[in-house]
């Protein structure tokens, strides 16, 4: 007699297919899911082949084979973002660690998949491991599955509730549900009706939230991203003549942006290289520029402190309209391998005519914790001088939009070798400019003077903590069940 809570499905048996085919399909679906040249819908099924493989194999050899396939899949993913001047070896510096972070979710699920509530074990562990990666390691949030929805404005809104963890959980839940339906050939409420309901609820919430953001007029401020002519990224350092040419162009474009009405202007990351002996004079010149033009200027530049080996300060000067420096900031999270001095200074926001403005540098905003810091300071807007390369354009800018939605503040991302964008607290790019296009390297936009309060900015990582609580409870119950099923005998 059929159970009323489930429906038997008909079809071919997955047992007849060579498990290695599932690994091959899984590598393809994973490669098509993440980062550049991705297909959004693949995220909902990308893990399914891997889960089916694990359910039909056992033993350490099959698990080792699976891990190698996982590494290969992520190597394909990372290869898609490798372009000059990034060396190919960087592929394995990211693909292997990311695979190691994802491995526990698959292996623990395969071990306990037949126990009660094991369906939620996979998404729970995957969310926890993603959180550990972007909170405690230099890998930041690269590879987080929530980013695959960057083109879906409705689902992106959901990170305002539970952060990326909530959206990632749903995507992994759908994956393991589909795998369970295929493996067990039955549909149940936890594997079909419930995840479908949550997905529709997320879409409904996101659509309403985004549409309501357009319902009322808001106060805005004119901002501008000013691009640089500098292409320097290391040794040899630019000549004095080249530096002076870059300086002249930066100042000219900044003046043009101010004349166009911009009140807040940001340069690209590493907009110019300034030698230590010239820095004092340089700082005086940009202070005078900001004061003369009556603008708030985030002037980002690099100052080498040694050449053998190359070591530099990747910094900005945050200058108010009176020509005062309100913050000197060194990049807090240099990219792995970047020879930059790591900044340690506390975050700070500056009041710009009633708008609380903060700033970070590029890779910093791949770490949700740093955006949380600005959320706690009540930032309405965060300026983000950045420098990318062709392979991560435009996905890196799209990732920054998630920080805007999470914390409810606007983001002005001024990007060298990539996409500059003005992003609202709802993740909408109201203005874009590619440095690869033929343009005047000045992007204007209107951004809200005030941010919005989000649930995530209040509860922060509470959803992750709930996942940790579930995992601990599950493992405790599983351990008790194992002890009861294998009682020890005592001699009289």
Secondary structure, DSSP 8 states (H G I E B T S, - for coil): ---TTEEE-----GGGS-HHHHHHHHHHHHHTTSSSS--GGGGGTTTHHHHHHHHT--SHHHHHHHHHHHHHHHHHHHHTT--TTS-TTHHHHHHHHHHHHHHHHHHHHHHHTTSTTTHHHHHHHHHHHHHHHHHHSTTTTTT-GGGGGTT-HHHHTTHHHHHHHHHHHHHHHHHHHHHHHHHH-EEEIIIIIHHHHHHHHHHHHHHHHHHHTTSS---EEEEEEE-------SSS---HHHHHHHHHHHHHHHHHHHHTT-SEEEE-TT--B--GGGHHHHHHHHHHHHHHHT-EEEEEEEEEEEETTEEEEEEEEEE-TTS-EEEEEE-SS--TT--B---------EEETTEEEEEEEGGGGGSHHHHHHHHHTT-SEEEEEEE--GGGTTHHHHHHHHHHHHHT-EEEEEEETSEEEEE-TTS-EEEEEETTSSS-SEEEEEEESS----HHHHHTTHHHHHHHHHHHHHHHHHHHHHHHHT------
